[in-house]
Amino acid sequence: MLKKDRVTILELLIRIFGAMAFIFIVSCIIFPFAKGVPIIGLPKAENIAKIEITDTVTQTSVTITDSEEIWYTKQLTDGMLMYIVNSSENSDDIGYLVLKFEDKNGKIFEISATETEVFWKGKSRHLKKENLFVDVMKNLYFK
């Protein structure tokens, strides 16, 4: 005799995958508000030939061509240039810390930042963690 209070394998799988889907969707919604939205569109580290970092206030510039340093600089850029959701505004301004990424095909990607904003593709975006990116880049490359 089959008992009615037993859960079938199909019901169990539906419950497990339903809970996993719920957690995934909630995480995707909460992450941008908690951590910020990353800058999308920069080349991958393995496709970058060189990075030129310029501080327009002091008129100093650093060029990075070593693949390991390029990787670290790209990771810093990806990790620290997180902006607040819905903070994008059209702007032709430019920040005083300018990074030019040149890929192996010769295409140049330019992004700039101030303590509070990042400028990318004609828009300014308010940084989630103010001062962090500019302070780290200045201490690493312009000390």
Sequence and secondary structure as in RCSB ss.txt:
>XXXX:A:sequence
MLKKDRVTILELLIRIFGAMAFIFIVSCIIFPFAKGVPIIGLPKAENIAKIEITDTVTQTSVTITDSEEIWYTKQ
LTDGMLMYIVNSSENSDDIGYLVLKFEDKNGKIFEISATETEVFWKGKSRHLKKENLFVDVMKNLYFK
>XXXX:A:secstr
   TT   HHHHHHHHHHHHHHHHHHHHHHHHHHH EE      GGGEEEEEEEETTTTEEEEE  HHHHHHHHH
HHHHH EE TT  EE     SEEEEEEETTS EEEEEE SSEEEETTEEEEBSSTTHHHHHHHHHH  
